[in-house]
Structure formats: structure tokens, C-alpha cells
Amino acid sequence: MAEGTPDYYAMVEEAWQLSDAARDYVKNAGREVDNAELWDKVFSPSPLIDRERTGREGGQPLARIFFTNPYGLQYRPDHKDWIPFRHGALDPAYLKID
């Protein structure tokens, strides 16, 4: 990785950590938890979240959460969980092989 380029791997790891936090919240609740509750209790408090863009583009009901970096979480209804996705471009320097 070129010096000074963003650490995309770390960004994906942060997305997985927030995904795991949502999974843990549902597990500990011991009941059905809707995405609105997850938004209030897990996602919205996170400093990673781009609240404005999520409000505009996240869907109703909420299906995508955008981060301030090029990543976010998307809901998989068939698995009832959230997984990372990339919504922004990567810095070309990141892909350069030294």
C-alpha cells in the first residue's frame, strides 16, 4: 500500500464490528428486533455513520447505512443481518503494486 493512502482494510473491519454489535444486540434482546430499533440503539450513536446520507438514501424501511468513509452496511432480509458494502471509490494509489 502506498504511503498516505487510506486504510480500507481497517474501514471494513470497523464495518464488521458494527455489524457484530447489531447481531449481539438482537441476540441479547431475545426477541424480534426491527431495523428502526437497531438504528436508534446501535447504528445512530456510532461516529462512523453519515446520518444525512443514510436518511436520504437508506430506504424505508431502512436497508442501507452509509458511513462517512466509502463503506456502509446493508441489510440482508433472507439472513436478517447487516453486512458491509462499499459505496464510494477507492484511492487508485491503494491499488498500486510497489
DSSP file with accessible surface (Angstrom, degrees, kcal/mol):
  #  RESIDUE AA STRUCTURE BP1 BP2  ACC     N-H-->O    O-->H-N    N-H-->O    O-->H-N    TCO  KAPPA ALPHA  PHI   PSI    X-CA   Y-CA   Z-CA
    1    1 A M              0   0  116      0, 0.0    93,-0.1     0, 0.0     2,-0.1   0.000 360.0 360.0 360.0 136.1    0.0    0.0    0.0
    2    2 A A    >   -     0   0   23     91,-0.7     3,-1.7    94,-0.1     2,-0.0  -0.394 360.0 -96.7 -69.9 143.7    1.3    3.4   -0.9
    3    3 A E  T 3  S+     0   0  202      1,-0.2    -1,-0.1    -2,-0.1    90,-0.0  -0.335 107.9  21.8 -61.2 137.3    2.2    5.7    2.0
    4    4 A G  T 3  S+     0   0   79      1,-0.3    -1,-0.2    -3,-0.1     3,-0.1   0.412  90.6 126.9  86.5  -3.2   -0.6    8.2    2.9
    5    5 A T    <   -     0   0   20     -3,-1.7    -1,-0.3     1,-0.1     0, 0.0  -0.567  69.6 -92.1 -84.9 153.2   -3.4    6.2    1.3
    6    6 A P        -     0   0   44      0, 0.0     2,-1.3     0, 0.0     3,-0.2  -0.258  32.1-119.1 -61.2 150.4   -6.4    5.3    3.4
    7    7 A D     >  +     0   0   78      1,-0.2     4,-1.6     2,-0.1     3,-0.2  -0.705  36.9 173.8 -92.4  85.6   -6.5    2.0    5.2
    8    8 A Y  H  > S+     0   0   11     -2,-1.3     4,-2.4     1,-0.2     5,-0.2   0.836  74.9  60.5 -65.0 -33.1   -9.5    0.4    3.6
    9    9 A Y  H  > S+     0   0  149      1,-0.2     4,-2.4     2,-0.2    -1,-0.2   0.935 105.0  48.6 -59.8 -44.7   -9.0   -2.9    5.4
   10   10 A A  H  > S+     0   0   37      1,-0.2     4,-2.3     2,-0.2    -1,-0.2   0.881 108.9  54.2 -63.0 -36.5   -9.4   -1.1    8.7
   11   11 A M  H  X S+     0   0   34     -4,-1.6     4,-1.9     2,-0.2    -1,-0.2   0.905 108.9  47.4 -64.3 -41.8  -12.6    0.6    7.4
   12   12 A V  H  X S+     0   0   35     -4,-2.4     4,-2.6     2,-0.2    -2,-0.2   0.907 109.6  54.0 -65.7 -39.9  -14.1   -2.8    6.5
   13   13 A E  H  X S+     0   0   73     -4,-2.4     4,-2.3     1,-0.2    -2,-0.2   0.907 107.3  50.8 -60.0 -41.2  -13.1   -4.1    9.9
   14   14 A E  H  X S+     0   0   76     -4,-2.3     4,-2.1     2,-0.2    -1,-0.2   0.903 109.1  51.8 -62.8 -39.0  -14.9   -1.2   11.6
   15   15 A A  H  X S+     0   0    0     -4,-1.9     4,-2.4     1,-0.2    -2,-0.2   0.924 109.7  48.9 -63.1 -43.3  -18.0   -2.1    9.5
   16   16 A W  H  X S+     0   0   99     -4,-2.6     4,-3.0     1,-0.2    -1,-0.2   0.890 108.2  54.6 -64.2 -37.2  -17.8   -5.7   10.6
   17   17 A Q  H  X S+     0   0  123     -4,-2.3     4,-2.1     2,-0.2    -1,-0.2   0.920 110.1  45.7 -62.7 -41.3  -17.5   -4.6   14.2
   18   18 A L  H  X S+     0   0   19     -4,-2.1     4,-2.0     2,-0.2    -2,-0.2   0.897 111.9  52.3 -69.4 -36.5  -20.7   -2.5   13.9
   19   19 A S  H  X S+     0   0    2     -4,-2.4     4,-2.3     1,-0.2    -2,-0.2   0.928 110.3  48.4 -60.5 -45.1  -22.4   -5.4   12.1
   20   20 A D  H  X S+     0   0   73     -4,-3.0     4,-2.9     1,-0.2    -2,-0.2   0.878 107.3  55.7 -63.3 -37.8  -21.4   -7.7   15.0
   21   21 A A  H  X S+     0   0   41     -4,-2.1     4,-2.3     2,-0.2    -1,-0.2   0.908 108.8  47.5 -62.3 -40.1  -22.7   -5.1   17.5
   22   22 A A  H  X S+     0   0    3     -4,-2.0     4,-2.3     2,-0.2    -2,-0.2   0.924 111.9  49.8 -65.5 -43.6  -26.1   -5.3   15.8
   23   23 A R  H  X S+     0   0   94     -4,-2.3     4,-2.5     1,-0.2    -2,-0.2   0.924 112.0  48.2 -60.6 -43.5  -26.0   -9.1   15.8
   24   24 A D  H  X S+     0   0   88     -4,-2.9     4,-2.9     2,-0.2     5,-0.2   0.894 108.6  54.2 -64.6 -40.0  -25.2   -9.1   19.5
   25   25 A Y  H  X S+     0   0   62     -4,-2.3     4,-1.8     2,-0.2    -2,-0.2   0.938 111.2  45.0 -59.6 -46.8  -27.9   -6.6   20.3
   26   26 A V  H  X>S+     0   0   54     -4,-2.3     4,-1.3     2,-0.2     5,-0.6   0.932 113.8  49.9 -63.5 -44.5  -30.5   -8.8   18.6
   27   27 A K  H  <5S+     0   0  163     -4,-2.5     3,-0.4     1,-0.2    -2,-0.2   0.929 113.0  45.7 -61.0 -45.0  -29.2  -11.9   20.3
   28   28 A N  H  <5S+     0   0  134     -4,-2.9    -1,-0.2     1,-0.2    -2,-0.2   0.778 104.9  61.8 -72.2 -24.6  -29.2  -10.3   23.8
   29   29 A A  H  <5S-     0   0   33     -4,-1.8    -1,-0.2    -5,-0.2    -2,-0.2   0.836  89.1-152.8 -69.1 -31.8  -32.7   -8.9   23.2
   30   30 A G  T  <5 +     0   0   70     -4,-1.3     2,-0.3    -3,-0.4    -3,-0.1   0.754  64.6  72.3  66.7  22.7  -34.0  -12.4   22.9
   31   31 A R  S   <S-     0   0  129     -5,-0.6     2,-0.2     0, 0.0    -1,-0.2  -0.926  99.2 -64.7-153.1 173.7  -36.9  -11.2   20.7
   32   32 A E        -     0   0  141     -2,-0.3     2,-0.5    -3,-0.1    -6,-0.0  -0.511  49.7-166.0 -67.2 130.2  -37.6   -9.9   17.3
   33   33 A V        -     0   0   13     -2,-0.2     2,-0.1     4,-0.0    -7,-0.1  -0.989   8.4-143.4-122.2 125.9  -35.8   -6.5   16.8
   34   34 A D     >  -     0   0   97     -2,-0.5     4,-1.9     1,-0.1     3,-0.4  -0.412  26.0-109.6 -86.4 166.1  -36.7   -4.3   13.9
   35   35 A N  H  > S+     0   0   22      1,-0.2     4,-2.4     2,-0.2     5,-0.1   0.785 115.7  61.8 -66.8 -27.0  -34.2   -2.1   12.0
   36   36 A A  H  > S+     0   0   58      2,-0.2     4,-2.2     1,-0.2    -1,-0.2   0.914 106.0  46.5 -64.8 -40.5  -35.6    1.1   13.4
   37   37 A E  H  > S+     0   0   38     -3,-0.4     4,-2.9     2,-0.2     5,-0.3   0.917 111.4  51.2 -67.3 -41.8  -34.7   -0.1   16.9
   38   38 A L  H  X>S+     0   0    6     -4,-1.9     4,-2.7     1,-0.2     5,-2.3   0.897 108.5  53.0 -61.3 -38.6  -31.2   -1.1   15.7
   39   39 A W  I  <>S+     0   0   54     -4,-2.4     5,-3.2     3,-0.2    -2,-0.2   0.957 114.3  41.5 -59.4 -49.6  -30.8    2.3   14.2
   40   40 A D  I  <5S+     0   0  104     -4,-2.2    -2,-0.2     1,-0.2    -1,-0.2   0.894 126.6  30.9 -65.5 -42.3  -31.7    4.0   17.5
   41   41 A K  I  <5S+     0   0  133     -4,-2.9    -3,-0.2    -5,-0.1    -2,-0.2   0.776 135.1  11.8 -92.8 -29.8  -29.7    1.7   19.8
   42   42 A V  I  <5S+     0   0   20     -4,-2.7     4,-0.4    -5,-0.3    -3,-0.2   0.787 125.7  35.7-117.0 -53.5  -26.7    0.6   17.7
   43   43 A F  I > <S+     0   0    0     -5,-2.3     3,-1.7     1,-0.2     6,-0.3   0.947 108.0  55.5 -78.8 -51.3  -26.2    2.4   14.5
   44   44 A S  T 3 <S+     0   0   32     -5,-3.2    -1,-0.2    -6,-0.3    -4,-0.1   0.860 104.2  54.5 -56.1 -38.6  -27.1    6.1   15.1
   45   45 A P  T 3  S+     0   0   84      0, 0.0    -1,-0.3     0, 0.0    -2,-0.2   0.700  86.0 105.4 -69.9 -13.3  -24.8    6.6   18.1
   46   46 A S    X   -     0   0   15     -3,-1.7     3,-1.2    -4,-0.4    -4,-0.0  -0.429  68.5-143.1 -71.6 135.6  -21.7    5.4   16.0
   47   47 A P  T 3  S+     0   0  117      0, 0.0    -1,-0.1     0, 0.0    21,-0.1   0.633  96.5  70.1 -71.2  -9.5  -19.3    8.1   14.9
   48   48 A L  T 3  S+     0   0   29     -5,-0.1    20,-2.4    19,-0.1    21,-0.4   0.735  78.5 102.6 -74.7 -23.4  -18.9    6.2   11.6
   49   49 A I  B <   -A   67   0A   4     -3,-1.2     2,-1.1    -6,-0.3    18,-0.3  -0.403  61.8-150.2 -77.7 134.5  -22.4    6.9   10.4
   50   50 A D     >  -     0   0   49     16,-3.3     4,-2.4     1,-0.2    16,-0.4  -0.834  21.6-176.6 -93.3  92.0  -23.3    9.5    7.7
   51   51 A R  H  > S+     0   0  111     -2,-1.1     4,-2.4     1,-0.2    -1,-0.2   0.879  75.2  52.4 -62.9 -40.6  -26.7   10.3    9.2
   52   52 A E  H  > S+     0   0  147      2,-0.2     4,-1.9     1,-0.2    -1,-0.2   0.953 113.5  41.7 -63.5 -49.3  -27.7   12.7    6.4
   53   53 A R  H  > S+     0   0   62      1,-0.2     4,-3.4     2,-0.2     5,-0.4   0.906 113.6  53.0 -66.9 -40.0  -27.0   10.4    3.6
   54   54 A T  H  X S+     0   0    4     -4,-2.4     4,-2.4    12,-0.2     5,-0.2   0.918 108.6  51.1 -60.7 -41.2  -28.5    7.4    5.4
   55   55 A G  H  < S+     0   0   60     -4,-2.4    -1,-0.2    -5,-0.2    -2,-0.2   0.880 117.6  39.3 -61.7 -37.8  -31.7    9.4    5.9
   56   56 A R  H  < S+     0   0  151     -4,-1.9    -2,-0.2    -5,-0.2    -1,-0.2   0.885 134.5  16.5 -77.1 -43.1  -31.8   10.3    2.2
   57   57 A E  H  < S+     0   0   86     -4,-3.4    -3,-0.2    -5,-0.2    -2,-0.2   0.420  96.8  92.0-117.8  -0.2  -30.7    7.0    0.6
   58   58 A G  S  <>S-     0   0    1     -4,-2.4     5,-3.1    -5,-0.4     6,-1.5   0.680  84.6-128.0 -75.7 -16.0  -31.0    4.3    3.3
   59   59 A G  T   5 -     0   0   36     -5,-0.2    -1,-0.2     3,-0.2     5,-0.1  -0.057  22.6 -70.0  93.1 161.5  -34.6    3.4    2.3
   60   60 A Q  T   5S+     0   0  181      1,-0.3     2,-0.2     2,-0.1    -1,-0.1  -0.943 129.5  32.2-133.7 108.4  -37.9    3.0    4.1
   61   61 A P  T   5S-     0   0  109      0, 0.0    -1,-0.3     0, 0.0     0, 0.0   0.581 123.3 -99.7 -69.5 161.0  -37.7    0.6    5.8
   62   62 A L  T   5 +     0   0   27     -2,-0.2    -3,-0.2     1,-0.2    -2,-0.1  -0.239  58.5 153.1 -56.3 125.1  -34.0    1.1    6.5
   63   63 A A      < +     0   0   42     -5,-3.1    12,-2.9     1,-0.3     2,-0.4   0.503  60.1  41.5-130.9 -14.7  -31.9   -1.2    4.3
   64   64 A R  E     -B   74   0B  98     -6,-1.5     2,-0.5    10,-0.2    -1,-0.3  -0.999  56.8-164.2-140.5 138.0  -28.6    0.7    3.9
   65   65 A I  E     -B   73   0B   0      8,-3.3     8,-2.3    -2,-0.4     2,-0.4  -0.988  15.2-150.1-121.7 124.4  -26.5    2.6    6.3
   66   66 A F  E     -B   72   0B   4     -2,-0.5   -16,-3.3   -16,-0.4   -12,-0.2  -0.790   5.0-151.6 -98.7 136.7  -23.8    4.9    4.9
   67   67 A F  B     -A   49   0A   1      4,-2.2   -18,-0.3    -2,-0.4   -19,-0.1  -0.558  30.4-112.2 -94.3 168.3  -20.6    5.7    6.7
   68   68 A T  S    S+     0   0  102    -20,-2.4   -19,-0.1    -2,-0.2     4,-0.1   0.625 106.4  60.9 -75.9 -11.8  -18.6    8.9    6.3
   69   69 A N  S    S-     0   0   24    -21,-0.4    -2,-0.3     2,-0.2    18,-0.1  -0.394 116.9 -80.7 -98.6-174.4  -15.9    6.7    4.6
   70   70 A P  S    S+     0   0   22      0, 0.0    17,-2.9     0, 0.0    18,-1.6   0.401 105.7  74.7 -73.3   8.4  -16.5    4.6    1.4
   71   71 A Y  E     + C   0  86B  24     15,-0.3    -4,-2.2    16,-0.2     2,-0.3  -0.626  48.1 154.7-116.8 173.7  -18.2    1.8    3.3
   72   72 A G  E     -BC  66  85B   0     13,-1.8    13,-1.9    -6,-0.2     2,-0.4  -0.928  38.7 -90.6-171.2-169.6  -21.5    1.1    5.0
   73   73 A L  E     -BC  65  84B   0     -8,-2.3    -8,-3.3    -2,-0.3     2,-0.4  -0.961  27.3-163.0-123.7 142.5  -23.8   -1.7    6.0
   74   74 A Q  E     -BC  64  83B  53      9,-2.8     9,-2.5    -2,-0.4     2,-0.3  -0.970  22.2-119.2-125.6 144.6  -26.7   -3.2    4.0
   75   75 A Y  E     - C   0  82B  59    -12,-2.9     7,-0.2    -2,-0.4     3,-0.1  -0.620  14.5-157.1 -84.0 134.5  -29.5   -5.4    5.4
   76   76 A R  E >>> - C   0  81B  73      5,-3.2     4,-1.7    -2,-0.3     5,-1.3  -0.910   4.9-169.0-108.8 100.7  -29.9   -8.9    4.1
   77   77 A P  T 345S+     0   0   91      0, 0.0    -1,-0.1     0, 0.0     5,-0.0   0.846  84.5  58.9 -61.2 -31.8  -33.6   -9.8    4.8
   78   78 A D  T 345S+     0   0  128      1,-0.2    -2,-0.0    -3,-0.1    -3,-0.0   0.781 120.5  27.8 -70.1 -23.5  -33.0  -13.5    4.0
   79   79 A H  T <45S-     0   0  106     -3,-1.0    -1,-0.2     2,-0.2     3,-0.1   0.480 100.6-132.5-108.9 -10.1  -30.4  -13.7    6.8
   80   80 A K  T  <5 +     0   0  133     -4,-1.7     2,-0.3     1,-0.2    -2,-0.1   0.914  69.5 103.4  54.4  48.3  -31.8  -10.9    9.0
   81   81 A D  E   < -C   76   0B  23     -5,-1.3    -5,-3.2    -7,-0.0     2,-0.4  -0.902  69.4-112.5-147.5 175.9  -28.4   -9.3    9.4
   82   82 A W  E     -C   75   0B   5     -2,-0.3    -7,-0.2    -7,-0.2   -59,-0.1  -0.948  28.8-176.9-116.4 134.5  -26.2   -6.5    8.2
   83   83 A I  E     -C   74   0B  30     -9,-2.5    -9,-2.8    -2,-0.4   -67,-0.1  -0.937  31.2 -96.7-129.7 153.9  -23.1   -6.8    6.1
   84   84 A P  E     +C   73   0B  23      0, 0.0     2,-0.3     0, 0.0   -11,-0.3  -0.301  39.5 176.4 -66.4 149.0  -20.5   -4.3    4.8
   85   85 A F  E     -C   72   0B  21    -13,-1.9   -13,-1.8   -73,-0.0     2,-0.5  -0.961  28.1-121.3-144.0 159.3  -20.7   -2.9    1.3
   86   86 A R  E     +C   71   0B 131     -2,-0.3   -15,-0.3   -15,-0.2     3,-0.0  -0.913  29.9 167.5-105.4 128.2  -18.6   -0.3   -0.5
   87   87 A H        +     0   0   45    -17,-2.9     2,-0.3    -2,-0.5   -16,-0.2   0.472  59.3  59.7-114.9  -5.7  -20.5    2.8   -1.8
   88   88 A G  S    S-     0   0   21    -18,-1.6     2,-0.1     1,-0.1   -19,-0.0  -0.748  86.3 -91.9-122.7 169.5  -17.5    5.0   -2.6
   89   89 A A        -     0   0   85     -2,-0.3     2,-0.3     1,-0.1    -2,-0.1  -0.399  35.6-124.0 -77.3 153.2  -14.5    5.0   -4.9
   90   90 A L        -     0   0   43     -2,-0.1    -1,-0.1     1,-0.0     5,-0.0  -0.736  30.2-103.4 -93.2 148.8  -11.1    3.7   -3.7
   91   91 A D    >>  -     0   0   61     -2,-0.3     3,-1.9     1,-0.2     4,-0.6  -0.565  27.9-136.8 -67.7 123.0   -8.0    5.8   -4.0
   92   92 A P  H >> S+     0   0  102      0, 0.0     3,-0.8     0, 0.0     4,-0.6   0.806 101.6  66.2 -56.3 -27.9   -6.1    4.5   -7.0
   93   93 A A  H >4 S+     0   0   31      1,-0.2     3,-0.7     2,-0.2   -91,-0.7   0.817  92.0  63.1 -63.2 -27.3   -2.8    4.7   -5.1
   94   94 A Y  H <4 S+     0   0   70     -3,-1.9    -1,-0.2     1,-0.2   -89,-0.0   0.847 103.8  47.0 -64.3 -34.1   -4.2    1.9   -2.8
   95   95 A L  H << S+     0   0  114     -3,-0.8    -1,-0.2    -4,-0.6     2,-0.2   0.544  86.6 112.4 -86.7  -7.9   -4.3   -0.5   -5.7
   96   96 A K    <<  -     0   0  136     -3,-0.7     2,-0.5    -4,-0.6   -94,-0.1  -0.470  62.5-139.3 -71.0 132.8   -0.8    0.3   -6.9
   97   97 A I              0   0  159     -2,-0.2    -2,-0.1   -96,-0.1    -1,-0.1  -0.821 360.0 360.0 -93.8 127.1    1.7   -2.5   -6.5
   98   98 A D              0   0  143     -2,-0.5    -1,-0.0   -96,-0.0   -96,-0.0  -0.426 360.0 360.0 -80.7 360.0    5.1   -1.3   -5.4
